[in-house]
Amino acid sequence: MEILRADVVVVGLGAFGSAALWRLAQRGLDVVGVERHGVGHEHGSSHGETRLFRVACMEHPGLAAVATKSLELWTELGRDTGETLVRQTGCLNVGAPDSQTVQGPLKAGVPVDLLTHEQLVARQPQYAGLRPDDVAVWDPGAGICYPERNVRAHVKAAQRLGARIYLEEVVEVDGATVRTQGTEFRAGKVVVAAGAGLSGLVGGLPLVHRPTPLNWFAPKEEFTLPRFPAFIWDRPEGGLWGHGSDEGYAVKIGVHPETMDIEGVVAQAFPGLDPKPVKVVPCHVTDSPDGQFLLGGIDENVIIAGGDSGHGFKHAAGIGELLAQMATGENPYCAVDFLDPARFRGSSSNG
Ligand SMILES: Cc1cc2nc3c(=O)[nH]c(=O)nc-3n(C[C@H](O)[C@H](O)[C@H](O)COP(=O)(O)OP(=O)(O)OC[C@H]3O[C@@H](n4cnc5c(N)ncnc54)[C@H](O)[C@@H]3O)c2cc1C
């Protein structure tokens, strides 16, 4: 078996791992990335053309700083590569005034606008079945980002900075040692960002795999970006999220819980659309018990990033920067105690 050494080995080059690789290489470290598929593949959680990008994150007030860091880093990287990595066309958080969907973004500490029911109806005639008390929070810094494109941009940037990449290699992690079939990597630190494979690699994590399809609907004039901007809509019968079509991609809509009849929901909520999806692609969410990510050291050598809970892509670059700071002992650019894996110490994995 070949033995190779590195300052840091990153396992998994999806959203979080590819960003960590880039931010570590940016610091001049000798860094290796190992991935069991190719770069920008469609077998994990980071594929499907687009993701919602939100700054006023309803999930936790501490996440606005991470999304803001992603925006800063992606804007800079996009300037260097000539690519658009985030497109800011805003996002509507729609729901009852006391719902988390409305209250969460108001607590995020970033500029937002609260729209009355009447303002929402006037602005978005595409919506049907709003309840009389539904209002919306407009997050102007929000929009969409691009999973495959951004992951590839991270990896290319890392390679330009000297990172070594090993693809189509399944690894096992044993403290600071990472093994593939033919190679043993001995590292100062190991970052494990293996998505749905995280529990299998480090064990003892209370993560649950949730198959979550991506659905696209035929484009229509009034459902294009920016006229039909990104949205999250909290309804008693279940949630909806999505965004308008543009530049070769169709209207995207998802439902939560995923077991809901999407054709029935779309027919009711957006009667101007043909409710039959034109494309459905499987994807995977890895849920944590509290819906927040797991980010931090689990022992002196191993740092993990995972438990994306369905809202992680927008934070990828910001999380990559935090992982690099954790691996090098720098102070984190924002407080992330609420993401510390230690909060689940003693919990066990159930898949
Ligand atoms: C349908 C859907 C919609 C979503 N919508 C949004 C959204 O609108 N906005 C948003 O911000 N987020 C959204 N998300 C969540 C977002 O996509 C995820 O948070 C993010 O992609 C998670 O990235 P990750 O790096 O944890 O996992 P992944 O991207 O899956 O990366 C893990 C990588 O590790 C590799 N790996 C695993 N095991 C091993 C091993 N043993 N050896 C080597 N490599 C290994 C895998 O191949 C994979 O490449 C959505 C997710 C889904 C499924």
The ligand as an SDF file (V2000), in Angstrom:
LIG
                    3D

 53 58  0  0  0  0  0  0  0  0999 V2000
  -34.1860   18.0440   -3.1250 C   0  0  0  0  0  0  0  0  0  0  0  0
  -33.2400   18.9090   -2.3470 C   0  0  0  0  0  0  0  0  0  0  0  0
  -33.4160   20.2850   -2.3510 C   0  0  0  0  0  0  0  0  0  0  0  0
  -32.5570   21.0990   -1.6580 C   0  0  0  0  0  0  0  0  0  0  0  0
  -32.7390   22.4480   -1.6900 N   0  0  0  0  0  0  0  0  0  0  0  0
  -31.8550   23.2620   -1.1130 C   0  0  0  0  0  0  0  0  0  0  0  0
  -31.9560   24.6580   -1.2890 C   0  0  0  0  0  0  0  0  0  0  0  0
  -32.8550   25.1350   -1.9960 O   0  0  0  0  0  0  0  0  0  0  0  0
  -31.0380   25.4460   -0.6860 N   0  0  0  0  0  0  0  0  0  0  0  0
  -30.0170   24.9350    0.0640 C   0  0  0  0  0  0  0  0  0  0  0  0
  -29.2110   25.7130    0.5820 O   0  0  0  0  0  0  0  0  0  0  0  0
  -29.8820   23.6020    0.2400 N   0  0  0  0  0  0  0  0  0  0  0  0
  -30.7700   22.7710   -0.3370 C   0  0  0  0  0  0  0  0  0  0  0  0
  -30.6450   21.4200   -0.2140 N   0  0  0  0  0  0  0  0  0  0  0  0
  -29.5870   20.8860    0.6500 C   0  0  0  0  0  0  0  0  0  0  0  0
  -28.2320   20.8700   -0.0180 C   0  0  0  0  0  0  0  0  0  0  0  0
  -28.3140   20.3490   -1.3160 O   0  0  0  0  0  0  0  0  0  0  0  0
  -27.3070   20.0590    0.8750 C   0  0  0  0  0  0  0  0  0  0  0  0
  -27.2650   20.7280    2.1230 O   0  0  0  0  0  0  0  0  0  0  0  0
  -25.8880   19.9340    0.3800 C   0  0  0  0  0  0  0  0  0  0  0  0
  -25.8700   19.5260   -0.9720 O   0  0  0  0  0  0  0  0  0  0  0  0
  -25.1570   18.9140    1.2790 C   0  0  0  0  0  0  0  0  0  0  0  0
  -23.8230   18.7800    0.8490 O   0  0  0  0  0  0  0  0  0  0  0  0
  -22.8550   17.7170    1.5090 P   0  0  0  0  0  0  0  0  0  0  0  0
  -21.4960   18.1400    1.1460 O   0  0  0  0  0  0  0  0  0  0  0  0
  -23.1880   17.5000    2.9460 O   0  0  0  0  0  0  0  0  0  0  0  0
  -23.2470   16.3240    0.8210 O   0  0  0  0  0  0  0  0  0  0  0  0
  -22.8670   15.8070   -0.6780 P   0  0  0  0  0  0  0  0  0  0  0  0
  -22.9240   16.9120   -1.6450 O   0  0  0  0  0  0  0  0  0  0  0  0
  -23.6910   14.5910   -0.9220 O   0  0  0  0  0  0  0  0  0  0  0  0
  -21.3450   15.4130   -0.5290 O   0  0  0  0  0  0  0  0  0  0  0  0
  -20.8810   14.2720    0.1440 C   0  0  0  0  0  0  0  0  0  0  0  0
  -19.8250   13.6400   -0.7180 C   0  0  0  0  0  0  0  0  0  0  0  0
  -19.1480   12.6340    0.0040 O   0  0  0  0  0  0  0  0  0  0  0  0
  -18.8740   11.5660   -0.8820 C   0  0  0  0  0  0  0  0  0  0  0  0
  -18.6690   10.3500   -0.0760 N   0  0  0  0  0  0  0  0  0  0  0  0
  -19.5510    9.7550    0.7690 C   0  0  0  0  0  0  0  0  0  0  0  0
  -18.9880    8.6760    1.3480 N   0  0  0  0  0  0  0  0  0  0  0  0
  -17.7200    8.5820    0.8670 C   0  0  0  0  0  0  0  0  0  0  0  0
  -16.6550    7.6540    1.0710 C   0  0  0  0  0  0  0  0  0  0  0  0
  -16.7480    6.6190    1.9230 N   0  0  0  0  0  0  0  0  0  0  0  0
  -15.5100    7.8430    0.3850 N   0  0  0  0  0  0  0  0  0  0  0  0
  -15.3660    8.9000   -0.4620 C   0  0  0  0  0  0  0  0  0  0  0  0
  -16.3440    9.8030   -0.6860 N   0  0  0  0  0  0  0  0  0  0  0  0
  -17.5110    9.6510   -0.0440 C   0  0  0  0  0  0  0  0  0  0  0  0
  -20.1280   11.5070   -1.7510 C   0  0  0  0  0  0  0  0  0  0  0  0
  -19.9230   10.8200   -2.9550 O   0  0  0  0  0  0  0  0  0  0  0  0
  -20.4220   12.9820   -1.9480 C   0  0  0  0  0  0  0  0  0  0  0  0
  -19.8070   13.5080   -3.1140 O   0  0  0  0  0  0  0  0  0  0  0  0
  -31.4920   20.5570   -0.9070 C   0  0  0  0  0  0  0  0  0  0  0  0
  -31.2890   19.1710   -0.9110 C   0  0  0  0  0  0  0  0  0  0  0  0
  -32.1500   18.3570   -1.6290 C   0  0  0  0  0  0  0  0  0  0  0  0
  -31.9190   16.8850   -1.6430 C   0  0  0  0  0  0  0  0  0  0  0  0
  1  2  1  0
  2  3  1  0
  2 52  2  0
  3  4  2  0
  4  5  1  0
  4 50  1  0
  5  6  2  0
  6  7  1  0
  6 13  1  0
  7  8  2  0
  7  9  1  0
  9 10  1  0
 10 11  2  0
 10 12  1  0
 12 13  2  0
 13 14  1  0
 14 15  1  0
 14 50  1  0
 15 16  1  0
 16 17  1  0
 16 18  1  0
 18 19  1  0
 18 20  1  0
 20 21  1  0
 20 22  1  0
 22 23  1  0
 23 24  1  0
 24 25  2  0
 24 26  1  0
 24 27  1  0
 27 28  1  0
 28 29  2  0
 28 30  1  0
 28 31  1  0
 31 32  1  0
 32 33  1  0
 33 34  1  0
 33 48  1  0
 34 35  1  0
 35 36  1  0
 35 46  1  0
 36 37  1  0
 36 45  1  0
 37 38  2  0
 38 39  1  0
 39 40  1  0
 39 45  2  0
 40 41  1  0
 40 42  2  0
 42 43  1  0
 43 44  2  0
 44 45  1  0
 46 47  1  0
 46 48  1  0
 48 49  1  0
 50 51  2  0
 51 52  1  0
 52 53  1  0
M  END
$$$$
